[in-house]
Amino acid sequence: MANRRMLLSAEGKDILDTLTAALEMERPTVIHLALAKGIASNSNFSEEFDMKNRWTIPDNIIKEKDFLLFKHLIIQKVGRSLNDEELHKEMIFLIESGLRIIQQLNEQKNSMDDLRLLILK
């Protein structure tokens, strides 16, 4: 099992590029971090993300055991069973939310803080 192609907003793509540079990590790793942070967060972004200019998250970025783990964490967070389409919609929403949460951490940190440690809090 693996994720199917998902569309990230243009703003989400810009945040992803910024965080990729700030964390000195590859895009897939930052996407995993954003999804995990979105799942772990209690703050729900109720805003709709601007989907005019979208960037495609390719198939198989999240696969096998990681996909299964994220799938069950999302189902637990939502509190009900999800079909494949609902799962991927929820997954992209949580990635977008996680990216914005990590971006806020990056903007609020001082020069002595390490962003990687702040993400773990």
N, C-alpha and C positions, 0 to 999 in steps of 0.2 A: 504494500500500500504506500501511496505517496500523494502529495498534494497535486492538484491539477493546476493549470494556469490560472493565476489570479491577477487582478489589476489594482495597482497601487496608485493613489492620487499623485498629481504632480508635486504638491507640497510634501507628501510623504516621501517621494523620491528624493527631493532636495534634502530633507531631514536625514534620510538613509545615507546619502553621500557625505553629509557633514559628520554623521556619527561614525561612518566607516573610517574617515580620516582621523577623527578624534580618538577613537578606540584602537586604531591601527589593526583592524580586523577585516576579514573578507566580508562581502555583502551577505552571503548565506548565514554566516555566524551572527551578524547583527540582526538579521531577520529572525533568527531563532531567539535571540535575546529580547527583541521587541515583543515577540509573541508571548514569551514567558512572562515578561513584565506586564503585558496587557492582561494576561490571565491572573497574575498575582495581585494586580491592583484592584482596589475597591472603588476607585473613581471611574465612573462611566461617562465617557464623552458622549453627550447626547446630540452633538452636532453631526450634520451630514458632511462628509468629506467631499470636496470639489472633485468631481470625476471627469472634468472636461479633457484635460491632457493627462492621460494615464500611462503608467509604465508597467510593463508586464513582468510579474514574478514568474519565472519559468517553471515548468513541471519539474517535479522531483527535487526541489530545494529542501523540502522536509519529507523524509522518506523512512520507510520501514519502522523500526522501533521508535524513532523520534516522532513520526507521524501518529503512531498508535498512542503514545504517551500524551501528546498534545490533544488528540481527539478525545480521549477520556477525561482529560483535565477540563476541556471546553464543555463537554457534556455535563460534568459535575458542576461547573460554574453556572451554566444555564439552568440546570436542574431538570432537564427533560431530554428525551432521546431526539437526535437530529438526523435528518436524512443528509445525503451527500451534499446537496446544494446548500442547505441551511448551514452545514458544518463549514463549508468554504466561505460563505458570507460572514459567518461569525469569526472565522479565522482571519480574514482580511481586516475586519473591523478591529479585532484585538491587536493585530500587527500595527495598524494605523495609530491606535490608542497608545500602545507601548512605545512607538517611535516618539510620540509627542511627550510622553512622560519622561523618557530618557533625555530628550531635548531640553525639557525644563530643568532636569538635574544638571545638565551640562552648562546651561546658562546661569544657574544659581550657585555653582561651585566657585570657590575661591581658588587662587593660584596654587595653594598647597594641597588641595583635594585631588584625589585620583578618581576619575569618573567610574572606573571599573569597580572600585570599592563602594561608591555611592549607589550604583545599580543594585548591589547585593542587599542594601538596607530595605 
